[in-house]
Amino acid sequence: MKLKVGQTALIRFVGSNNNFIHPMHIHGGPFEVVALDGELLSPTARYKADTVNVGPGQRYDVLWTARKPGKWLIHCHIPHHTTNDNVEMQGGGGLMMILDVTE
């Protein structure tokens, strides 16, 4: 995903029905959790985090603001979930994505 500094992205984490919890993390600064399971949180219930544990059937909507240029990783914090069960050891795969932020 390409962004400019100052832009905000809405990112939706969806837990597939596979009996795993995925601790989803974004580098480059915290995000704001704005909805859970399709229900928008009131402004006073929203919170900042850098990792959320997404269980089967759960959904988190988060806002992440690009603070500075760089390539910022979104990924699961369980190592074999980012390497497709240790198949992709040289470049990664699975539960990861790059936020490419420019000036």
Legacy VTK file of the C-alpha trace (Angstrom):
# vtk DataFile Version 3.0
C-alpha trace
ASCII
DATASET POLYDATA
POINTS 103 float
0.000 0.000 0.000
1.421 3.389 -0.965
0.901 6.398 1.315
2.267 9.897 1.759
3.407 11.256 5.127
0.327 12.519 6.964
-2.135 10.204 5.226
-4.199 7.757 7.274
-5.078 4.217 6.191
-8.038 2.183 7.402
-6.807 -1.369 7.898
-9.145 -4.252 8.658
-7.814 -7.352 10.390
-10.145 -10.355 9.932
-9.598 -13.616 11.792
-10.245 -16.579 9.544
-12.045 -19.544 10.986
-8.918 -21.688 11.479
-8.701 -21.883 15.292
-5.611 -19.621 15.425
-5.122 -16.273 17.124
-3.026 -13.841 15.111
-1.202 -11.065 17.030
-1.238 -8.478 14.224
1.337 -5.692 14.474
2.183 -2.564 12.464
5.648 -0.987 12.486
6.111 2.786 12.241
3.936 3.901 15.127
0.780 2.877 16.927
-2.644 2.575 15.330
-6.060 3.493 16.713
-8.663 0.738 17.122
-11.931 2.274 15.858
-14.249 -0.752 15.410
-14.605 -4.294 16.734
-16.579 -6.992 14.913
-18.297 -4.422 12.711
-19.345 -2.145 15.563
-17.915 1.359 15.454
-16.446 2.325 18.835
-17.450 5.633 20.367
-14.604 8.168 20.401
-14.125 7.613 24.154
-13.838 3.810 23.701
-11.205 3.960 20.943
-7.653 3.104 21.959
-4.087 3.111 20.663
-2.171 -0.121 20.212
0.670 -1.539 18.169
-0.568 -5.149 18.299
-4.046 -6.702 18.502
-4.817 -10.389 19.016
-7.260 -11.332 16.268
-9.138 -14.531 17.024
-11.230 -16.702 14.696
-14.230 -14.770 13.437
-13.076 -11.466 14.948
-12.615 -8.218 13.067
-10.646 -5.116 14.050
-10.754 -1.859 12.086
-7.721 0.307 12.816
-6.498 3.696 11.607
-2.760 4.017 10.998
-1.246 7.405 10.189
1.973 7.608 8.156
4.332 9.578 10.404
7.567 9.400 8.415
8.885 7.966 5.156
9.869 4.334 5.002
8.674 0.836 4.340
6.602 -0.207 7.351
5.638 -3.814 7.897
2.226 -5.159 8.895
2.596 -8.745 10.087
1.535 -11.500 12.430
3.876 -11.940 15.401
3.854 -15.736 15.083
6.975 -16.453 12.991
5.729 -19.429 10.989
2.635 -17.415 9.987
4.866 -14.964 8.084
6.903 -17.654 6.316
3.986 -19.832 5.142
4.812 -22.524 7.703
8.583 -22.109 7.203
8.417 -22.608 3.416
9.499 -19.046 2.486
12.621 -18.423 4.552
14.407 -15.909 2.299
11.701 -13.312 1.699
8.767 -14.093 3.885
5.174 -14.456 2.884
1.956 -15.300 4.595
0.547 -12.740 6.997
2.564 -9.674 6.048
2.233 -6.547 3.943
4.318 -3.403 3.356
3.116 0.172 3.888
5.329 2.219 1.530
5.390 5.817 2.812
6.939 8.690 0.875
7.168 12.463 1.468
LINES 1 104
103 0 1 2 3 4 5 6 7 8 9 10 11 12 13 14 15 16 17 18 19 20 21 22 23 24 25 26 27 28 29 30 31 32 33 34 35 36 37 38 39 40 41 42 43 44 45 46 47 48 49 50 51 52 53 54 55 56 57 58 59 60 61 62 63 64 65 66 67 68 69 70 71 72 73 74 75 76 77 78 79 80 81 82 83 84 85 86 87 88 89 90 91 92 93 94 95 96 97 98 99 100 101 102
